[in-house]
Protein backbone atom coordinates (compact mmCIF):
# COMPACT_ATOMS: atom_id res chain seq x y z
CA UNK A 1 0.00 0.00 0.00
CA UNK A 2 1.30 3.46 -0.86
CA UNK A 3 2.32 5.56 2.13
CA UNK A 4 1.75 9.29 1.74
CA UNK A 5 2.51 10.63 5.21
CA UNK A 6 5.03 13.11 6.53
CA UNK A 7 7.83 11.45 8.49
CA UNK A 8 7.57 7.97 6.97
CA UNK A 9 10.87 6.28 6.24
CA UNK A 10 10.14 5.62 2.58
CA UNK A 11 11.49 7.11 -0.62
CA UNK A 12 9.10 8.03 -3.42
CA UNK A 13 10.17 7.82 -7.03
CA UNK A 14 8.21 9.97 -9.44
CA UNK A 15 9.03 9.13 -13.04
CA UNK A 16 7.33 11.22 -15.72
CA UNK A 17 7.57 9.62 -19.14
CA UNK A 18 7.03 11.60 -22.32
CA UNK A 19 5.44 9.42 -24.96
CA UNK A 20 3.71 9.75 -28.32
CA UNK A 21 -0.06 9.44 -27.82
CA UNK A 22 -0.19 6.32 -30.01
CA UNK A 23 2.28 4.60 -27.63
CA UNK A 24 0.78 5.68 -24.31
CA UNK A 25 -1.31 2.53 -23.73
CA UNK A 26 1.66 0.30 -24.65
CA UNK A 27 3.89 2.20 -22.22
CA UNK A 28 1.37 1.66 -19.42
CA UNK A 29 1.30 -2.05 -20.28
CA UNK A 30 5.11 -2.26 -20.19
CA UNK A 31 5.35 -0.55 -16.80
CA UNK A 32 2.59 -2.73 -15.34
CA UNK A 33 4.27 -5.85 -16.73
CA UNK A 34 7.63 -4.84 -15.22
CA UNK A 35 5.93 -4.19 -11.88
CA UNK A 36 4.03 -7.47 -11.84
CA UNK A 37 6.85 -9.71 -13.07
CA UNK A 38 9.93 -8.17 -11.44
CA UNK A 39 9.55 -5.10 -9.24
CA UNK A 40 7.02 -6.55 -6.82
CA UNK A 41 9.57 -9.21 -5.84
CA UNK A 42 12.54 -6.86 -5.46
CA UNK A 43 13.57 -6.33 -1.83
CA UNK A 44 12.33 -2.99 -0.53
CA UNK A 45 9.55 -2.45 -3.07
CA UNK A 46 6.37 -1.04 -1.50
CA UNK A 47 4.05 0.07 -4.29
CA UNK A 48 3.62 1.44 -7.79
CA UNK A 49 0.88 3.70 -9.07
CA UNK A 50 0.66 4.34 -12.79
CA UNK A 51 -1.13 7.42 -14.16
CA UNK A 52 -1.74 8.35 -17.80
CA UNK A 53 -2.37 11.92 -18.93
CA UNK A 54 -5.63 12.69 -20.62
CA UNK A 55 -3.82 14.25 -23.61
CA UNK A 56 -1.91 10.99 -24.22
CA UNK A 57 1.59 12.49 -23.97
CA UNK A 58 2.65 11.49 -20.46
CA UNK A 59 2.67 8.50 -18.14
CA UNK A 60 3.63 8.94 -14.48
CA UNK A 61 4.94 6.15 -12.29
CA UNK A 62 4.65 7.03 -8.59
CA UNK A 63 6.50 4.21 -6.82
CA UNK A 64 7.68 3.79 -3.26
CA UNK A 65 10.69 1.97 -1.82
CA UNK A 66 11.73 1.30 1.78
CA UNK A 67 14.94 3.33 1.34
CA UNK A 68 17.25 4.98 -1.17
CA UNK A 69 19.54 1.95 -0.78
CA UNK A 70 16.71 -0.41 -1.80
CA UNK A 71 15.95 1.79 -4.81
CA UNK A 72 19.61 1.85 -5.85
CA UNK A 73 19.89 -1.93 -5.45
CA UNK A 74 16.90 -2.36 -7.76
CA UNK A 75 18.79 -0.45 -10.47
CA UNK A 76 21.69 -2.91 -10.15
CA UNK A 77 19.35 -5.90 -10.51
CA UNK A 78 19.91 -7.46 -13.97
CA UNK A 79 16.30 -8.66 -14.12
CA UNK A 80 15.01 -5.09 -14.46
CA UNK A 81 17.30 -4.01 -17.31
CA UNK A 82 15.32 -5.60 -20.20
CA UNK A 83 12.19 -3.80 -18.98
CA UNK A 84 14.02 -0.46 -18.89
CA UNK A 85 15.24 -1.05 -22.46
CA UNK A 86 11.72 -1.79 -23.73
CA UNK A 87 10.30 1.27 -21.99
CA UNK A 88 13.01 3.63 -23.23
CA UNK A 89 12.41 2.45 -26.79
CA UNK A 90 9.07 4.29 -26.84
CA UNK A 91 9.33 6.91 -24.08
CA UNK A 92 11.68 9.41 -22.46
CA UNK A 93 11.79 9.15 -18.66
CA UNK A 94 12.47 11.94 -16.17
CA UNK A 95 12.89 10.34 -12.75
CA UNK A 96 13.53 11.91 -9.35
CA UNK A 97 13.36 10.68 -5.74
CA UNK A 98 11.22 12.53 -3.20
CA UNK A 99 10.21 12.61 0.44
CA UNK A 100 6.77 13.66 1.67
CA UNK A 101 6.88 17.12 3.24
CA UNK A 102 3.20 17.94 3.58
CA UNK A 103 -0.18 16.21 3.31
CA UNK A 104 -3.65 17.75 3.63
CA UNK A 105 -6.74 15.62 3.30
CA UNK A 106 -10.27 16.94 3.10
CA UNK A 107 -12.37 13.86 2.46
CA UNK A 108 -11.98 10.37 1.08
CA UNK A 109 -13.09 9.80 -2.50
CA UNK A 110 -15.22 6.72 -2.97
PELINMO-V303092 format. One record per helix or strand of 3 or more residues. SS is the DSSP state (helix for helix, strand for strand). FROM is the first residue (numbers start at 1). LEN is the number of residues. If there is no record, write none. Layout:
BEGIN
[[SS;FROM;LEN] [SS;FROM;LEN]]
END
This chain:
BEGIN
[[strand;11;9] [helix;21;17] [helix;39;3] [strand;45;8] [strand;58;8] [helix;68;9] [helix;78;11] [strand;91;8]]
END
